Amino acid sequence: MGRAPDPFRRPPIFAEVQGVAAGAGLGGGGRFPAVELQLPGVRRRPLRGRPRADPVVGGGQRRSPAVQKILCDGSGGLRTLERYCPVEWRAVVPGIDVPLADGLSYRAFDVPTTKRDRFGTGTGHGRVVGYRLTDERTGGTLVYLPGVQALTPTVRAEVAGCDCLLIDGTCWRDDELGPEAKTSREMGHLPLHGPDGSLAQLPALGVRRTIFVHMNNTNPILLADSPERRAVEDRGMEVAVDGLEVEV
């Protein structure tokens, strides 16, 4: 007899996109950026952790200067890591196309937010970024946007018309965490539900395939038989699963 599905299965936190790892990392409450370790003699493997941890595009450490400052001077996490293994910092500069392997390239873009840093006091450009991945051979495009507070005109321009969008699905409702907690938007995450939520806004952007990632464990779209999951699927959108592979 087969095993019954576990409704409380760990939320999806990892995707492999044409050889570019995009997954969740370690952290407290989703504010400590993850890294991918590359050690001599050890098979490259992304660190995987709690579902609300900040995501990372793999390949050493690719983060903006604003995030590097937080890691070094705010949390001290990067300086601690350097005591145990070599660390190669690859700065991410929004607006610059960067070649990867096998005809792939990426371009980071700024994602405006009013959320305060947990570590440090940064408020500058590039503190939160999205990534637009392009396959130069096929012209296919994928946008990775796991943390977005609002779909501003500049963010919409980056997303519009892409073949696949991996987008912030942290909370279903803005007040999901309760009356005494911060709202989803205050934490830097656009909720799905509501007239100005992501479900209502995304259809106008002409994205061929939309997949929600970075779900908090309070989000009912994680339950396959929930009305909220059906609302997502009725709009032709998807909820990511563990081991998801996307080809564009």
Secondary structure, 3 states (H helix, E strand, C coil): CCCCCCCCCCCCCEEEECCEEEEECCCCCCCCCCCEECCCCCCCEECCCCCCCCEEECCCEEECHHHHHHHHHHCCHHHHHHCCCCCCEEECCCCCEEECCCCEEEEEEECCCCCCCCCCCCCCCCCCEEEEEEECCCCCEEEEECCCCCCCHHHHHHHCCCCEEEEECCCCCCCCCCCCCCCCCCCCCCCCCCCCCHHHHHHHHCCCEEEEECCCCCCHHHCCCCHHHHHHHHCCCEECCCCEEECC
